[in-house]
Amino acid sequence: TGESTRANNVSGDGRVVVGWEEDRTGPRLGAKWVGRAQEMIRGPNGSVGEAFAVNRDGSIIAGANCNFADTASRGWKWTAATGVTCLPVQRPLGIPNLPRQVHVETMSDDGRVMGGGYSFGLESEALVWFDDEVVFLKDYLRQNGVPDAFQGWVNTGFVLGMTPDGRTLVGYGAGRTDFTGYVVVLPE
């Protein structure tokens, strides 16, 4: 349409590119390019926000802002079979009540594991979805044998990448004194 666009990611087979096209009124709308043809991604109530994650063959896409008309913070996941599914996240106690966004930034090849963040800018806590069920990364680790995970960190930031099997996650957060990267290896 002549507005700004950006590619955020590409499927493992190189056939599907995902990102956004800017609406004339300002929001970034989720888009995918198959070949060279652009398609806007639409949810149950119209356009969704920008797309960040795509699986190996481009059959699953995910991103931020499921519904612009809704003040709830929800990410989204799209498949050809089901269309868009909104992914809500409840704000846990102890996290300041700020206008946060749910970002799905990465996923495994089969889409069963996804990672991202619950973010107000850089004030963000890392999220992981297992079969569309969300958990804060710090809570998951502490409940599964790493009781001091991220002890002393300001926040856990974002999960930004993962291996095709969804077992190794990488990201960054606000560590004790500066922004720090991390690697998390999940059990089978």
C-alpha positions in Angstrom: 0.0 0.0 0.0 3.0 2.3 0.0 3.3 2.3 3.8 6.3 1.0 5.8 6.9 -2.7 6.1 9.4 -4.9 7.9 10.3 -8.6 7.7 10.9 -10.0 11.2 11.5 -13.7 10.5 11.5 -16.4 7.8 10.4 -20.0 7.8 13.1 -22.7 7.9 12.4 -23.6 4.3 12.7 -20.0 3.2 9.2 -19.9 1.6 7.3 -17.7 4.1 8.4 -14.3 5.5 6.5 -12.7 8.4 6.5 -9.2 9.8 4.3 -6.2 9.5 2.8 -3.5 7.4 2.1 -0.1 8.9 -1.5 1.0 8.8 -2.1 4.6 7.7 -3.3 5.4 11.2 -0.1 4.0 12.8 -0.5 0.4 14.1 1.7 -2.3 12.8 -0.5 -5.0 11.2 0.6 -8.7 10.9 1.6 -9.7 7.5 3.1 -12.7 5.7 4.7 -13.0 2.3 4.4 -16.3 0.5 6.7 -16.1 -2.5 6.4 -12.4 -3.3 2.7 -12.1 -2.5 1.7 -10.2 0.7 -1.2 -11.4 2.8 -2.5 -9.6 5.9 -3.2 -11.8 8.9 -6.6 -11.3 10.3 -8.0 -12.4 13.6 -11.6 -12.8 14.9 -12.0 -9.0 15.1 -9.9 -7.8 12.2 -6.2 -7.2 11.8 -3.7 -8.5 14.3 -0.4 -6.9 15.4 3.0 -7.7 14.0 4.1 -11.2 13.3 7.4 -12.3 14.9 7.6 -16.1 14.8 7.1 -18.7 12.1 7.8 -22.4 12.1 9.9 -24.5 9.7 7.3 -24.8 6.9 5.4 -21.5 7.5 2.2 -23.4 8.6 2.3 -21.7 12.1 2.8 -17.9 12.6 2.6 -16.0 15.9 3.0 -12.4 17.1 1.8 -9.6 19.3 -1.5 -7.8 19.8 -4.3 -10.1 19.0 -7.0 -7.4 18.9 -6.4 -3.7 18.7 -9.9 -2.9 20.1 -9.2 -4.9 23.2 -7.2 -3.4 26.1 -6.2 -6.9 27.4 -2.7 -7.9 26.5 -2.8 -11.0 24.2 -0.4 -12.5 21.8 -1.7 -14.6 18.9 -1.0 -17.8 16.9 -2.2 -18.5 13.4 -2.6 -21.8 11.5 -4.3 -22.3 8.1 -6.6 -24.9 9.8 -7.8 -22.8 12.8 -7.0 -19.2 11.8 -6.0 -16.9 14.7 -6.1 -18.0 18.3 -5.6 -15.3 20.9 -3.1 -16.1 23.7 -4.0 -14.2 26.9 -1.6 -13.8 29.8 -2.7 -12.9 33.3 -0.5 -10.4 35.1 0.9 -12.1 38.2 1.0 -10.4 41.6 4.2 -8.4 42.1 4.5 -7.2 38.5 3.6 -3.5 38.2 0.3 -2.9 36.5 1.5 -1.2 33.3 0.1 -1.4 29.7 2.0 -4.6 28.7 2.1 -6.4 25.4 2.4 -10.2 25.0 5.0 -11.0 22.3 5.5 -14.4 20.8 9.0 -14.1 19.4 10.1 -17.7 18.5 8.8 -21.3 18.1 9.8 -24.9 17.6 9.4 -26.5 14.2 6.1 -28.1 15.3 4.8 -25.0 17.1 4.3 -26.9 20.3 6.9 -24.7 22.2 6.9 -20.9 21.8 8.8 -18.2 23.6 8.5 -14.5 24.0 7.9 -11.9 26.7 5.3 -10.0 28.7 6.5 -6.5 28.0 6.3 -2.8 28.8 9.3 -1.8 26.7 12.4 -3.3 28.3 10.4 -4.0 31.5 9.7 -7.5 30.4 9.3 -11.0 31.8 10.1 -14.0 29.6 7.3 -16.4 28.6 7.2 -19.9 27.3 4.1 -21.7 25.9 3.8 -25.5 25.9 1.0 -26.6 23.7 -0.6 -23.1 24.0 -0.4 -23.1 27.8 1.7 -20.1 29.0 4.1 -20.0 31.9 6.6 -17.4 33.0 10.1 -18.8 32.3 11.4 -18.0 35.8 8.4 -19.7 37.5 8.7 -22.8 35.2 12.4 -23.1 36.1 11.8 -22.6 39.8 9.0 -25.2 39.8 11.2 -27.7 37.9 14.4 -28.1 39.8 16.1 -24.7 39.5 14.9 -22.9 42.7 17.3 -19.9 42.3 16.7 -19.2 38.6 17.2 -15.6 37.8 17.8 -14.8 41.5 18.7 -11.1 41.9 17.8 -10.2 38.3 15.7 -7.1 37.6 13.7 -9.0 35.0 13.9 -12.0 32.7 13.3 -10.1 29.5 12.5 -12.1 26.4 13.0 -15.6 24.9 14.1 -14.6 21.4 15.2 -17.9 19.9 15.1 -21.7 20.2 16.3 -24.8 18.6 13.9 -26.6 16.1 13.0 -29.2 18.8 12.1 -26.4 21.3 14.5 -27.7 24.0 17.1 -25.0 24.0 16.0 -21.4 24.6 18.0 -18.3 24.3 17.1 -14.8 25.4 18.2 -11.8 27.5 17.0 -9.9 30.5 18.0 -7.2 33.0 20.6 -9.1 35.1 22.0 -7.9 38.4 24.1 -5.1 36.9 23.4 -5.0 33.2 21.5 -6.7 30.3 22.6 -10.3 30.2 22.0 -13.2 27.8 21.0 -16.7 28.8 20.6 -20.2 27.5 18.1 -22.6 29.0 18.1 -26.3 28.2 14.7 -27.9 28.9 14.3 -31.6 29.8 12.9 -34.0 27.2 
